[in-house]
Structures are given as structure tokens and as C-alpha cells.
């Protein structure tokens, strides 16, 4: 069960999923589904800082596998066994 979280800043908002994400997990995170102008896909986001999202995901059994920066975007990849 891999999962990626993206954040444009260290304080949020944090993108937590796409249109194929588990709706119950998105609900647990308090995520809202949106479609940004010009994108051909939907995404889930929360206004929480990444550390808040990562703490919630850890409580569900997810663990950080890797983290990187892409421009001003931070990306965390998590895995749940």
C-alpha cells in the first residue's frame, strides 16, 4: 500500500492523494477533493502541515520510506505493510 504526500511549503497545504485514493483514508485525514484549473485529474488535499499529516498516517500504520525535494515541493513516500 504505497502512498505519497506532497507539500509546496513546510506549513501546508498538503496533497495527500489522487482520484484513486482510498476514500476512508482521505476522510480520516480530513481531505477535500479538488480539480485545479488546467489539470485533467482530481487530487485530495488538507490544510494541515505535513508533520500533522505524517503523524496521522503513522497512527494508521504507514511508515516513511523516502523523502525528497523537487523544486519548492517536498515529497514523502510511505508504505503500509
Phi, psi and omega in degrees: 000073178287153180211138177241142175239137179238144175218135177278344179215165179284354182248358179108173001290164181240124175279128187239000180180173176242187185296347181260005182288156180296115182301325181290324176292319179297321177295317178301321180283348183076029185280150176247138180269133180215161174235114180283142180306127179095344178270147179257025181214163177257153177220155174257140178218159172230156178276356180291154173291153180306322182298326178291316179297314181297322177296318178296316181294324178297323179293342177264002178100003178278145178231142178291129178260320179202164178212142178209166174248137177233100187063234178264009181259136175256138182233127175245133174251130182238161179219142175237125180276000000 
